[in-house]
Amino acid sequence: MKKVYSTEILANAWNIKNVLEQNDIEAVIKNENLFSVSGEVPFIECLPEIWVKPLDFVRAEQIISELDSSPEDVGPDWTCASCGESNLSNYSICWSCESSHESSHENDLSNQ
């Protein structure tokens, strides 16, 4: 096995592992339970790591590189048509009344 990725955030490690497995690359997370001993053990030794088979290493690096370089599709913030609250662009439903962004967008288009 060969280390292909390391991160400070366990959720990121699980995300990378899942993406690699969706691309038929067997991946293992090491150090996922070591956060509790950080301080007694050097922090850098406790980081979650993704390991893959040597034959999959180059392909795994390419997939991870594409994930890291892909721009986030962030649009403008939006206002809920039902309650008028402002919502961040990455919210798909209104935080206040739970109306969907699509229904607000459809109402905006019909009012034009």
N, C-alpha and C positions, 0 to 999 in steps of 0.2 A: 504494500500500500504506500501511497505517496501523498503528502500534504499538498492540497491545491488551494486552500482558502482558510483564513483565520479572521475572526471578528470579535469585537467586544460585546456584541448583542446576540444572545442565544437565538432569538427569533429570526435574525438574519441567517444564522447557520442553518436552521430548519428550513427556511425558505429556499436557500441554495441547494440543500440536500433534495428537497422535493422537486425543484426544477431539473436537477441533474437526473433524478430517477425518472422523470417524465420523458427525458431524452435517452432512456435506456442505459444510464451510467449508474452502476452500483456505487453508493456513497455511504460513508460512515462518519458520524459525529463523535469526535473524541473530546474529552475534557468538559462535557456538558454539565457535569455535577460538581466541578471544582470551584465554582464561584464562592462557595461557603468557606473555603480554606484560604481564599485570597487575603493576603496580609501576613499569614504564616508562611505561605509559599509565594515567591515572586509573582506579581500580577500577570506578567507576560506568559508565565507557565500555566496559567489558569484559563486562558482564552479558549473558547470553543473553536475547534478546527474541523475542517472537512477533508477527509482522506478518500482517495479513489485508487483503483488499480492502475499500475504504471501504463498499461496499454490505453487507458481512457484519459490519461492526464492532459494531453494536448487538447483534446476535444472539450474536456471539462473547463480548462482555462479559457478557451474561446467562448464558451457559453457564459461563463461568469463575467468575462470582459464585456460581452454584449449587454448583459444585465446591468452592469455598473455604468456603461456609457449611454444607455438608452434614456433619452430625455423624458421627464415626466410630462404627461399631457395635462397641463394645468390651464384651465380656462378662467374667465372672469368670475368673481363672486356673483351670487344671484340673490334676488329678492323673492320670497315666497308670495305667490299670488293669493293664497288663502288667508294668510295672517299678516303679511307685510314685513316679516322679520328678514334680516340680512343673514345669508348663509355663505360659508366658505365654498370655494369652487369644488373642492373634493368631496363635499357632502352630496349624497344622492337623494336624501330626504331632509326636510326642514327639521332643525333641531327643536323647534318650538311646538309645531302642530303635527309633525310627521307626514305632511303632504309630500308627494314625490316631486323631484326637480322637473321631471318630464311633464307632469301636469301643469306646473308653473310655466314651463317653457311653451307648452301648447296654448295656454291662456294668453301669454305675451304675444304669440303669433296671431291669434285670433283677434286681438285688440288692435292690430295694426291696420 
